[in-house]
Amino acid sequence: MNLYTHFWIFFIKFASQIHSLHSYLIPYMTNQNSINKYLEASIAGNWEHLALTDFQGVSFQYRDVARKVAKLHLLYEHAGIKHGDKIALCGKNSSQWAIALIATLTYGAVAVPILHDFKPDNVQHLVTHSEAKLLFVDSAIWENLDPDSMASLEGSLMLSDFSLLSSRSKSLSEARKTLNQLFGDRYPERFTPADVKYFIPKPDDLMLINYTSGSTGFSKGVMITQRNLWSNLQFCIDHLKFLGPGDGIVCMLPLAHMYGLVADFLHTFIKGCHIYFLTRTPSPKVIMDAFATVRPKMIITVPLIIEKIIKTKVFPLLDKPLMKLLMHVPFVDDHLLGKIKEKLEQTFGGQLQQMVIGGAGLSPDVETFLRRIRFPFTVGYGMTECAPLIAYAPWDEQRPGSCGRVVDRMECRVDSADPSVTPGVLWVRGDNVMAGYFRNPEATKAVMADDGWMNTGDICSIDSDGFIYIRGRDKTMILGPSGQNIYPEEIEQKLNNLPYVAESLVIDEDGKLVALIYPDFDLAHSQHMTDEQVEDLMAQNIKQLNSELPSYSQIARKRIFHEEFEKTPKRSIKRYLYQH
């Protein structure tokens, strides 16, 4: 056999493999109208690629994920779990958490992600309220739970290895004990991409119950359907085209929160990316090490990370006398800013194409600076009730102070005669909007109109090109002494830009506005300032702030906090804890 013949034999074999792989990739390339079809296609089409990694820990290829998912499907089947049954997950981000979620969705059960930092009694309440039959849980969380208080629960499994922690079901206990045998019996030859066939839900089938952790109240179970989830994921697929198979992603946000779950995990998994989980509360060093290792093209985050870097590393540098002088020299300023941009991009791994910031707006001074150096960031807007996307615009189209335009398959309106001038409550309608709050018709009725419009509770304006600008929350708006609308978030934004202010809250106490301030004590102490000097500086800040505000919205008094305010997972302050 000559070399020419060898070549053609190789080519024919290679071509047949490519054709087989192509049959799996086609569904990913085209609109499937089903998240589980997308998951099928990604797993089969990226079979040998790395899928999930616990940073500085274990890694799984897409084929490993497929095998583990298949085993959990067998466990569910033999334990008597039916389509539509609820399965709760409570633990820190990890590959095993992600696998348990995929297994639950693709089986046709309803996933109930629960934030790992909820208190034990809250976790127990949500497991019970959701009517969950199974619970995947971290061992550290399980130690503080009382199984007897969760009446609907048939069993609990440890997230780290899916071992059985508790069982009230003989069939569950037997299925877990014989799981490897069940897998061998079901797939006697070998497990291949052709075996990856998942349950396909109807558009209005329930897929998730995601409990809110809002800044103005307590948890409600948001019912997310296949239509909601698919619409969000389709938007990410259509508008974040720079991501593809093998691209590294650092998943920092809690998977139990819709923002992290959809944008950071499911979207990137569907695209065949390699996802790294930090597995523990990320310190700045761990985050930076992860960026240097992974070199992500996209970062999904909240304002805190980028603001911390700019305010502690960049702004102090620009405040030095020589830098101030050089920044006023033509051409030199552009050169210096270019160097800062280059250094900043290297901080995030050197391959960043877009940073998507959600959960809250950026402080104006940081946003202005980032726009000046043309750093590739954008600010989006969403809420759990929209699974979560409402507005977005790519970084090179975004407008200062805006959170983008309403996303595909959604529409919005503002309760105002002239929304571009006078803010009003934002209402939304479309494929992203939830089915309602689980077992809470009163709360559902309070926000949902009969014609499908949902009250977001946010005070917004919209310009003539459809860009949305958030002014504040309807629930937090304060009525001034003469009936004026006061938006505390706007005052807080100004206050947070003043020297040595880390974060703040403005509240109403007996008709007076009070500023609760958490100063940046770390920065102040590093510059040898005493606490008394910091407090004096805060008083000066209030005086300066009041000079810029109308009389009806001026601060009457302040209170200094020595610990940062308690936050939700998306780093919003839990305002209700500080309002009297």
Order of alpha helices (4+ residues) and beta strands (2+ residues): alpha-alpha-beta-beta-alpha-beta-alpha-beta-alpha-beta-alpha-beta-beta-alpha-alpha-beta-beta-alpha-beta-alpha-beta-alpha-beta-alpha-alpha-alpha-alpha-beta-alpha-beta-beta-beta-beta-beta-beta-beta-alpha-beta-beta-beta-beta-alpha-beta-beta-alpha-alpha-beta
